[in-house]
């Protein structure tokens, strides 16, 4: 039932259903005309004009009836009301019967703002990546802290889950730095210490909700900073900036291919219960764009890389980026929100940009280590 079926304006002179049947159309306008009486009386001769409504017959609509058998025709005959040339009016269609206008296909976001913000972020990332590696590590740490703030804020607002932000933010930043300085071993140690800090920090508050709060905290620690640590670990290789650039480019190209092809040709839903805007055609676009981009990046950016390795990495990126996007969409649907934040016009929040990057980082790191070594 659509909204237009509620509160549709009644037809002129219609009093609603009676014990003899419901009215199907409105009679002609004129003095002393009542559609209810018109259905249950014979044609009467012209009588002097009187008040149209407000008399005794209007106070009790079902009580006053003229003698004689009722007329069953829903449409009064022409001339029944004293004007031989007057024809009954056609019933006006209700708002619910009006044909709905065809929906216009829309990109679903402010494309200009999205492009502007994306270009700005890309410039900051590339500049920090190729100037000083430590600056890029700091950019990743800041993004992690903001992402944790967005995630924990939405959890508290929508579900009443109070994951402790302070140990998550400190531990998350330390996790990224540990991954850059000490590699995978340092990342795992920092992850364990962060989880322990979440458990202890939450003990300072009442025990009600302790289990759900610390569970959400450990999940947030793994989901945001631990997965982001693999970006810092990619940076430790001799060609680390080019590895990170390849990872970023392939994720962006995958998202762009899915968006462009899905918006233009998408007809078959990929996961309608999770993300109705995603289509199978968009997934094909993501795979094609990412594989082509992977072949080019491995051939020209990564030392000792070959194009066929890029095809495999591109396929993996398309899969993990799509799954990451669907995973965050599942979280947002559970929370009943559209975006995790509003910091980035045209994009939403930081987490709405990290959703594809986070699960893709460990996969690209692992495949590059397999194909060309740890550097």
Buried (B, 14 or more C-beta within 10 A) or exposed (E): EEEEEEEEEEBEBBBEEEEEEEBEBBBBEEEBBBBBBBBBBEEEEEEEEEEBEEEEBBEEEEEEEEEEEEBEEBBBEEEBBBEEEBEBBEBEEEEEEEEEEEEEEEEEBEEEEBEEBBEEBEEEBBEBBBEEBEEBBBBBBEBBBBBBBBBBBBBBEEEEBBBBBEBBBBBBBBBBBBBBEBBBEBBBBBBEBBBEBBBEBBEEEEEEBBEBBBEBBBBBBBBBBBBBBBBBBBBBBEBBBBBBBBBBBBBBBBBBBBBBBBBEEBEEBBBEEBBEBBBBBBBBBBBBBBBBBBBBBBBEBBEEBEBEBBBBBBBBBBBBBBBBBBBBBBBBEEBEBEBBBEBBEBBBBBBBBBBBBBBBBBBBBEBBBEBBEBB
